[in-house]
């Protein structure tokens, strides 16, 4: 469903914007939220009072914050991810074998969502938050997913979200993106060479279910000086990533 396909309820949108602002600010007061979001303080207060009564926000030292009730929704959403147990096992194993950062991403509403991550001995600090939407075109996992979507779907995603630059190396042209996705399909894996963070390189590949449907993608990332050559990236795919993905698909086939 695309924006404009059906009527939306503006008050619901405001409530979720308020919740998002609470998360970004680690809690906030009414006036602070009103200034940031451009709503009248009375509007913000009414939404917060409703959310508080329903148990979705709490007050701490005079400020509002989201409540732990959201843990229920988080656990439910994670449990609905196909094959999450076997995926988490392989993500953790890959992190231990490579000593790098390993993550698994799914696609929802044309954005990428990381649902599990593991840090190896030399893994980079995690600059992503599980569940926080990311642009698909800026990262290895996202491009691996895009490469296996119909071209019309890719164009729809670009039309909706655009191709904003994260660094000077980010792909920002749709024609270039489609050419990159074709190359990914041919070689079996994607790369991210400083397109999300300068000095960070990653390799990604799609994860398939038993019926060959792409359910997400796994990426291995590290400093460019450790993953600096095409040969190193190819070896990482052949020797580690491909085997883990095959193990996931095999387990999903017999469960």
Helices and strands as residue ranges (DSSP letters): H 10-25, H 30-37, H 41-54, E 57-60, E 63-66, H 70-79, H 84-98, E 101-108, E 111-119, G 136-138, H 140-146, H 151-161, H 174-187, E 190-193, E 200-208, E 214-223, H 230-236, I 237-241, H 242-253
